[in-house]
Amino acid sequence: MAVEFLERVEQYITAYSGLSPNAFFTVVAAAIAVYYIFSVLLGGSSEQPRPRSFQEDVQPLPPPVQLGEITEEDLKAYDGNDSQKPLLMAIKGQIYDVSQSRMFYGPGGPYALFAGKDASRALAKMSFDEKDLNGDLTGLGAFELDALQDWEYKFMSKYVKVGSIKKPEGAPETSVAADPAEPTAADPAESNTAEPSTAAAAHVAEPTKAKEEKPETSTTTEGGKDE
């Protein structure tokens, strides 16, 4: 039954198109392929909606949050591993929000080891050693300090400053302990100043007595004249 049906189809194709069945199906397949190619080139791809994941990735960054003074230990929590927290980095004790450059300073980026730390020494020396990931600038040369200054200018112009690293508590205690010595040194000066004031009062008192004695002399002279 199926064989008879196919034979009739071949007869109809040959009768109405003048082509053999193989040539007819080849032309039909070529026409379908040409139609598909033109439909894609003339804008079929532009009508397709973008994937949902792409739209979610383009969401704007939240505004920077000011943190004030925090310790170096607290700064480590902002190294980019927690997506809910901003990506922070410090230079010379000043903390900057580098979330907009997550591809560089975030996890997997070329400068990811600088995030969540004061990387002043590492930036000055252009070093990626773990021992240089700190804010200690002792022993650096003029060239290295100039390089660090360039990094600081770049961060100040590109990123928002959100805080600073809290200094150790031991540093201010030394300066406060030296202050009480000042009043002790001032005591002798005060005692020396009081002495001349007493002598001056004595000198001032003497002319007053002399003035009081003068009228008696003049009175005696007048009495002599009367006699």
ZADO-1210 file (C-alpha; in nm, 4 decimals, padded with zeros to 6 digits):
<atoms>
<atom x="00.0000" y="00.0000" z="00.0000" code="MET" pos="1"/>
<atom x="00.2760" y="00.2417" z="00.0925" code="ALA" pos="2"/>
<atom x="00.4762" y="00.1498" z="-00.2168" code="VAL" pos="3"/>
<atom x="00.1815" y="00.2327" z="-00.4411" code="GLU" pos="4"/>
<atom x="00.1377" y="00.5675" z="-00.2683" code="PHE" pos="5"/>
<atom x="00.5034" y="00.6632" z="-00.3231" code="LEU" pos="6"/>
<atom x="00.4838" y="00.5632" z="-00.6888" code="GLU" pos="7"/>
<atom x="00.1811" y="00.7885" z="-00.7381" code="ARG" pos="8"/>
<atom x="00.3626" y="01.0801" z="-00.5677" code="VAL" pos="9"/>
<atom x="00.6600" y="01.0363" z="-00.8005" code="GLU" pos="10"/>
<atom x="00.4292" y="01.0376" z="-01.0982" code="GLN" pos="11"/>
<atom x="00.2559" y="01.3563" z="-00.9862" code="TYR" pos="12"/>
<atom x="00.5920" y="01.5308" z="-00.9247" code="ILE" pos="13"/>
<atom x="00.7190" y="01.4359" z="-01.2660" code="THR" pos="14"/>
<atom x="00.3924" y="01.5359" z="-01.4337" code="ALA" pos="15"/>
<atom x="00.3495" y="01.8763" z="-01.2722" code="TYR" pos="16"/>
<atom x="00.7114" y="01.9929" z="-01.2242" code="SER" pos="17"/>
<atom x="00.8920" y="01.8169" z="-01.5048" code="GLY" pos="18"/>
<atom x="01.1645" y="01.7165" z="-01.2571" code="LEU" pos="19"/>
<atom x="01.2649" y="01.3842" z="-01.1211" code="SER" pos="20"/>
<atom x="01.1695" y="01.3194" z="-00.7580" code="PRO" pos="21"/>
<atom x="01.5318" y="01.3536" z="-00.6428" code="ASN" pos="22"/>
<atom x="01.5763" y="01.6876" z="-00.8196" code="ALA" pos="23"/>
<atom x="01.2430" y="01.8145" z="-00.6871" code="PHE" pos="24"/>
<atom x="01.3270" y="01.7432" z="-00.3226" code="PHE" pos="25"/>
<atom x="01.6733" y="01.8956" z="-00.3682" code="THR" pos="26"/>
<atom x="01.5186" y="02.2210" z="-00.4930" code="VAL" pos="27"/>
<atom x="01.2699" y="02.2267" z="-00.2028" code="VAL" pos="28"/>
<atom x="01.5481" y="02.1745" z="00.0539" code="ALA" pos="29"/>
<atom x="01.7579" y="02.4495" z="-00.1019" code="ALA" pos="30"/>
<atom x="01.4633" y="02.6913" z="-00.0924" code="ALA" pos="31"/>
<atom x="01.4048" y="02.6216" z="00.2780" code="ILE" pos="32"/>
<atom x="01.7746" y="02.6769" z="00.3570" code="ALA" pos="33"/>
<atom x="01.7833" y="03.0090" z="00.1694" code="VAL" pos="34"/>
<atom x="01.4727" y="03.1286" z="00.3522" code="TYR" pos="35"/>
<atom x="01.6209" y="03.0436" z="00.6922" code="TYR" pos="36"/>
<atom x="01.9476" y="03.2205" z="00.6155" code="ILE" pos="37"/>
<atom x="01.7768" y="03.5405" z="00.5010" code="PHE" pos="38"/>
<atom x="01.5421" y="03.5418" z="00.8006" code="SER" pos="39"/>
<atom x="01.8391" y="03.5284" z="01.0382" code="VAL" pos="40"/>
<atom x="02.0445" y="03.7945" z="00.8554" code="LEU" pos="41"/>
<atom x="01.7557" y="04.0410" z="00.8206" code="LEU" pos="42"/>
<atom x="01.6922" y="04.0793" z="01.1939" code="GLY" pos="43"/>
<atom x="01.5604" y="03.7584" z="01.3244" code="GLY" pos="44"/>
<atom x="01.8329" y="03.7535" z="01.5951" code="SER" pos="45"/>
<atom x="01.7616" y="04.1121" z="01.7095" code="SER" pos="46"/>
<atom x="01.4073" y="04.0173" z="01.8022" code="GLU" pos="47"/>
<atom x="01.5248" y="03.7515" z="02.0453" code="GLN" pos="48"/>
<atom x="01.5151" y="03.8705" z="02.4097" code="PRO" pos="49"/>
<atom x="01.8398" y="03.8873" z="02.6053" code="ARG" pos="50"/>
<atom x="01.9007" y="03.6147" z="02.8602" code="PRO" pos="51"/>
<atom x="01.7737" y="03.6894" z="03.2091" code="ARG" pos="52"/>
<atom x="02.1167" y="03.6321" z="03.3621" code="SER" pos="53"/>
<atom x="02.2647" y="03.9154" z="03.1538" code="PHE" pos="54"/>
<atom x="02.0029" y="04.1628" z="03.2756" code="GLN" pos="55"/>
<atom x="02.0696" y="04.0670" z="03.6369" code="GLU" pos="56"/>
<atom x="02.4470" y="04.1177" z="03.6030" code="ASP" pos="57"/>
<atom x="02.4095" y="04.4773" z="03.4822" code="VAL" pos="58"/>
<atom x="02.2453" y="04.6013" z="03.8028" code="GLN" pos="59"/>
<atom x="02.3951" y="04.9282" z="03.9346" code="PRO" pos="60"/>
<atom x="02.6305" y="04.9201" z="04.2312" code="LEU" pos="61"/>
<atom x="02.4994" y="05.0440" z="04.5682" code="PRO" pos="62"/>
<atom x="02.6390" y="05.3784" z="04.6874" code="PRO" pos="63"/>
<atom x="02.9558" y="05.3637" z="04.9018" code="PRO" pos="64"/>
<atom x="02.9001" y="05.3372" z="05.2774" code="VAL" pos="65"/>
<atom x="03.1176" y="05.5471" z="05.5108" code="GLN" pos="66"/>
<atom x="03.2793" y="05.3250" z="05.7759" code="LEU" pos="67"/>
<atom x="03.4870" y="05.5762" z="05.9726" code="GLY" pos="68"/>
<atom x="03.7827" y="05.4310" z="06.1625" code="GLU" pos="69"/>
<atom x="03.8188" y="05.0519" z="06.1588" code="ILE" pos="70"/>
<atom x="04.1019" y="04.8161" z="06.2468" code="THR" pos="71"/>
<atom x="04.3076" y="04.6184" z="05.9971" code="GLU" pos="72"/>
<atom x="04.1382" y="04.3027" z="06.1235" code="GLU" pos="73"/>
<atom x="03.7944" y="04.4479" z="06.0432" code="ASP" pos="74"/>
<atom x="03.9144" y="04.5497" z="05.6966" code="LEU" pos="75"/>
<atom x="03.9836" y="04.1852" z="05.6065" code="LYS" pos="76"/>
<atom x="03.6078" y="04.1193" z="05.5971" code="ALA" pos="77"/>
<atom x="03.5805" y="04.3401" z="05.2854" code="TYR" pos="78"/>
<atom x="03.8051" y="04.1345" z="05.0556" code="ASP" pos="79"/>
<atom x="03.5252" y="04.0551" z="04.8085" code="GLY" pos="80"/>
<atom x="03.4418" y="03.7021" z="04.9216" code="ASN" pos="81"/>
<atom x="03.1111" y="03.8268" z="05.0656" code="ASP" pos="82"/>
<atom x="02.9035" y="03.9626" z="04.7758" code="SER" pos="83"/>
<atom x="02.6798" y="04.1523" z="05.0199" code="GLN" pos="84"/>
<atom x="02.9701" y="04.3708" z="05.1390" code="LYS" pos="85"/>
<atom x="03.1637" y="04.6337" z="04.9413" code="PRO" pos="86"/>
<atom x="03.5119" y="04.5626" z="04.8108" code="LEU" pos="87"/>
<atom x="03.7611" y="04.7775" z="05.0034" code="LEU" pos="88"/>
<atom x="04.1343" y="04.8445" z="04.9898" code="MET" pos="89"/>
<atom x="04.3633" y="05.0848" z="05.1789" code="ALA" pos="90"/>
<atom x="04.6622" y="05.2997" z="05.0819" code="ILE" pos="91"/>
<atom x="04.8636" y="05.4849" z="05.3474" code="LYS" pos="92"/>
<atom x="04.5928" y="05.4203" z="05.6042" code="GLY" pos="93"/>
<atom x="04.3089" y="05.5588" z="05.3882" code="GLN" pos="94"/>
<atom x="04.0341" y="05.3119" z="05.2851" code="ILE" pos="95"/>
<atom x="03.8759" y="05.3262" z="04.9373" code="TYR" pos="96"/>
<atom x="03.5752" y="05.1477" z="04.7868" code="ASP" pos="97"/>
<atom x="03.6995" y="04.9624" z="04.4760" code="VAL" pos="98"/>
<atom x="03.3770" y="04.7702" z="04.4098" code="SER" pos="99"/>
<atom x="03.3519" y="04.9144" z="04.0582" code="GLN" pos="100"/>
<atom x="03.6813" y="04.7409" z="03.9692" code="SER" pos="101"/>
<atom x="03.5835" y="04.4006" z="04.1036" code="ARG" pos="102"/>
<atom x="03.7298" y="04.2341" z="03.7936" code="MET" pos="103"/>
<atom x="04.0754" y="04.3523" z="03.9076" code="PHE" pos="104"/>
<atom x="04.0541" y="04.3458" z="04.2882" code="TYR" pos="105"/>
<atom x="03.7797" y="04.0881" z="04.3412" code="GLY" pos="106"/>
<atom x="03.8274" y="03.7124" z="04.3816" code="PRO" pos="107"/>
<atom x="04.0107" y="03.5720" z="04.0805" code="GLY" pos="108"/>
<atom x="04.1371" y="03.9144" z="03.9688" code="GLY" pos="109"/>
<atom x="04.5052" y="03.9983" z="03.9120" code="PRO" pos="110"/>
<atom x="04.5166" y="04.2221" z="04.2243" code="TYR" pos="111"/>
<atom x="04.2816" y="04.0181" z="04.4437" code="ALA" pos="112"/>
<atom x="04.5455" y="03.9722" z="04.7156" code="LEU" pos="113"/>
<atom x="04.5443" y="04.3511" z="04.7786" code="PHE" pos="114"/>
<atom x="04.1729" y="04.3599" z="04.8687" code="ALA" pos="115"/>
<atom x="04.0826" y="04.3869" z="05.2358" code="GLY" pos="116"/>
<atom x="04.4329" y="04.5084" z="05.3276" code="LYS" pos="117"/>
<atom x="04.6542" y="04.8161" z="05.3444" code="ASP" pos="118"/>
<atom x="04.8756" y="04.7313" z="05.0459" code="ALA" pos="119"/>
<atom x="05.0939" y="05.0433" z="05.0587" code="SER" pos="120"/>
<atom x="05.4257" y="04.8623" z="05.0796" code="ARG" pos="121"/>
<atom x="05.3336" y="04.6084" z="04.8111" code="ALA" pos="122"/>
<atom x="05.2223" y="04.8824" z="04.5704" code="LEU" pos="123"/>
<atom x="05.5358" y="05.0872" z="04.6331" code="ALA" pos="124"/>
<atom x="05.7598" y="04.7879" z="04.5600" code="LYS" pos="125"/>
<atom x="05.5286" y="04.6380" z="04.2947" code="MET" pos="126"/>
<atom x="05.5467" y="04.3194" z="04.4966" code="SER" pos="127"/>
<atom x="05.3022" y="04.0320" z="04.5336" code="PHE" pos="128"/>
<atom x="05.4776" y="03.8751" z="04.8319" code="ASP" pos="129"/>
<atom x="05.2673" y="03.8072" z="05.1374" code="GLU" pos="130"/>
<atom x="05.5235" y="03.9801" z="05.3629" code="LYS" pos="131"/>
<atom x="05.4753" y="04.3118" z="05.1761" code="ASP" pos="132"/>
<atom x="05.0961" y="04.3234" z="05.2158" code="LEU" pos="133"/>
<atom x="05.0979" y="04.5884" z="05.4895" code="ASN" pos="134"/>
<atom x="05.1173" y="04.9646" z="05.5430" code="GLY" pos="135"/>
<atom x="05.4766" y="04.9739" z="05.6731" code="ASP" pos="136"/>
<atom x="05.6783" y="05.2280" z="05.4703" code="LEU" pos="137"/>
<atom x="06.0071" y="05.2033" z="05.6589" code="THR" pos="138"/>
<atom x="06.3148" y="05.1397" z="05.4445" code="GLY" pos="139"/>
<atom x="06.1520" y="05.2425" z="05.1156" code="LEU" pos="140"/>
<atom x="06.3558" y="05.4462" z="04.8683" code="GLY" pos="141"/>
<atom x="06.2616" y="05.7689" z="04.6916" code="ALA" pos="142"/>
<atom x="06.1644" y="05.5861" z="04.3715" code="PHE" pos="143"/>
<atom x="05.9351" y="05.3492" z="04.5619" code="GLU" pos="144"/>
<atom x="05.7713" y="05.6347" z="04.7544" code="LEU" pos="145"/>
<atom x="05.7067" y="05.8189" z="04.4262" code="ASP" pos="146"/>
<atom x="05.5437" y="05.5065" z="04.2833" code="ALA" pos="147"/>
<atom x="05.3217" y="05.4822" z="04.5916" code="LEU" pos="148"/>
<atom x="05.2277" y="05.8495" z="04.5555" code="GLN" pos="149"/>
<atom x="05.1142" y="05.7840" z="04.1973" code="ASP" pos="150"/>
<atom x="04.8946" y="05.4974" z="04.3192" code="TRP" pos="151"/>
<atom x="04.7443" y="05.7215" z="04.5871" code="GLU" pos="152"/>
<atom x="04.6618" y="05.9959" z="04.3341" code="TYR" pos="153"/>
<atom x="04.4958" y="05.7353" z="04.1109" code="LYS" pos="154"/>
<atom x="04.2793" y="05.6031" z="04.3945" code="PHE" pos="155"/>
<atom x="04.1856" y="05.9532" z="04.5130" code="MET" pos="156"/>
<atom x="04.0656" y="06.0493" z="04.1636" code="SER" pos="157"/>
<atom x="03.8850" y="05.7240" z="04.0771" code="LYS" pos="158"/>
<atom x="03.7445" y="05.5769" z="04.3997" code="TYR" pos="159"/>
<atom x="03.5498" y="05.7061" z="04.7006" code="VAL" pos="160"/>
<atom x="03.7230" y="05.7246" z="05.0368" code="LYS" pos="161"/>
<atom x="03.5059" y="05.5494" z="05.2965" code="VAL" pos="162"/>
<atom x="03.7222" y="05.5504" z="05.6088" code="GLY" pos="163"/>
<atom x="04.0654" y="05.5101" z="05.7610" code="SER" pos="164"/>
<atom x="04.2586" y="05.2443" z="05.9516" code="ILE" pos="165"/>
<atom x="04.2588" y="05.2911" z="06.3267" code="LYS" pos="166"/>
<atom x="04.6091" y="05.3429" z="06.4659" code="LYS" pos="167"/>
<atom x="04.7365" y="05.1200" z="06.7476" code="PRO" pos="168"/>
<atom x="04.6464" y="05.2383" z="07.0966" code="GLU" pos="169"/>
<atom x="05.0099" y="05.2334" z="07.2141" code="GLY" pos="170"/>
<atom x="05.1157" y="05.5311" z="06.9984" code="ALA" pos="171"/>
<atom x="04.9098" y="05.8104" z="07.1611" code="PRO" pos="172"/>
<atom x="04.9877" y="05.6981" z="07.5196" code="GLU" pos="173"/>
<atom x="05.3541" y="05.8061" z="07.4917" code="THR" pos="174"/>
<atom x="05.2720" y="06.1650" z="07.3996" code="SER" pos="175"/>
<atom x="05.0156" y="06.1968" z="07.6766" code="VAL" pos="176"/>
<atom x="05.2621" y="06.0791" z="07.9476" code="ALA" pos="177"/>
<atom x="05.5061" y="06.3629" z="07.8682" code="ALA" pos="178"/>
<atom x="05.2519" y="06.6407" z="07.9272" code="ASP" pos="179"/>
<atom x="05.2387" y="06.6405" z="08.3117" code="PRO" pos="180"/>
<atom x="05.6090" y="06.7447" z="08.3310" code="ALA" pos="181"/>
<atom x="05.5340" y="07.0954" z="08.2000" code="GLU" pos="182"/>
<atom x="05.3593" y="07.2431" z="08.5105" code="PRO" pos="183"/>
<atom x="05.6528" y="07.1307" z="08.7341" code="THR" pos="184"/>
<atom x="05.9002" y="07.3322" z="08.5253" code="ALA" pos="185"/>
<atom x="05.6809" y="07.6390" z="08.5531" code="ALA" pos="186"/>
<atom x="05.6747" y="07.6418" z="08.9373" code="ASP" pos="187"/>
<atom x="06.0206" y="07.7996" z="08.9902" code="PRO" pos="188"/>
<atom x="05.9365" y="08.0750" z="08.7462" code="ALA" pos="189"/>
<atom x="05.6262" y="08.1592" z="08.9427" code="GLU" pos="190"/>
<atom x="05.8160" y="08.1798" z="09.2750" code="SER" pos="191"/>
<atom x="06.0879" y="08.3964" z="09.1199" code="ASN" pos="192"/>
<atom x="05.8291" y="08.6263" z="08.9740" code="THR" pos="193"/>
<atom x="05.6648" y="08.6791" z="09.3160" code="ALA" pos="194"/>
<atom x="05.9863" y="08.8017" z="09.4829" code="GLU" pos="195"/>
<atom x="06.0425" y="09.1152" z="09.2720" code="PRO" pos="196"/>
<atom x="05.6837" y="09.2181" z="09.3303" code="SER" pos="197"/>
<atom x="05.7505" y="09.2389" z="09.7073" code="THR" pos="198"/>
<atom x="06.0676" y="09.4412" z="09.6566" code="ALA" pos="199"/>
<atom x="05.8853" y="09.6686" z="09.4162" code="ALA" pos="200"/>
<atom x="05.6162" y="09.7297" z="09.6751" code="ALA" pos="201"/>
<atom x="05.8842" y="09.8283" z="09.9244" code="ALA" pos="202"/>
<atom x="06.0402" y="10.0710" z="09.6784" code="HIS" pos="203"/>
<atom x="05.7055" y="10.2263" z="09.6078" code="VAL" pos="204"/>
<atom x="05.6305" y="10.2661" z="09.9769" code="ALA" pos="205"/>
<atom x="05.9527" y="10.4623" z="10.0545" code="GLU" pos="206"/>
<atom x="05.8796" y="10.7659" z="09.8348" code="PRO" pos="207"/>
<atom x="05.5396" y="10.7898" z="09.9990" code="THR" pos="208"/>
<atom x="05.6971" y="10.8339" z="10.3437" code="LYS" pos="209"/>
<atom x="05.9392" y="11.0924" z="10.2080" code="ALA" pos="210"/>
<atom x="05.6532" y="11.2953" z="10.0727" code="LYS" pos="211"/>
<atom x="05.4792" y="11.2831" z="10.4080" code="GLU" pos="212"/>
<atom x="05.7923" y="11.4183" z="10.5847" code="GLU" pos="213"/>
<atom x="05.8344" y="11.7195" z="10.3562" code="LYS" pos="214"/>
<atom x="05.5335" y="11.9173" z="10.4835" code="PRO" pos="215"/>
<atom x="05.6764" y="11.9035" z="10.8415" code="GLU" pos="216"/>
<atom x="05.9996" y="12.0681" z="10.7254" code="THR" pos="217"/>
<atom x="05.8121" y="12.3420" z="10.5506" code="SER" pos="218"/>
<atom x="05.5984" y="12.3998" z="10.8620" code="THR" pos="219"/>
<atom x="05.9071" y="12.4382" z="11.0772" code="THR" pos="220"/>
<atom x="06.0536" y="12.6912" z="10.8368" code="THR" pos="221"/>
<atom x="05.7385" y="12.8956" z="10.8424" code="GLU" pos="222"/>
<atom x="05.7418" y="12.8952" z="11.2220" code="GLY" pos="223"/>
<atom x="06.0962" y="13.0315" z="11.2229" code="GLY" pos="224"/>
<atom x="06.0009" y="13.3153" z="10.9970" code="LYS" pos="225"/>
<atom x="05.7111" y="13.4103" z="11.2232" code="ASP" pos="226"/>
<atom x="05.9432" y="13.4356" z="11.5219" code="GLU" pos="227"/>
</atoms>
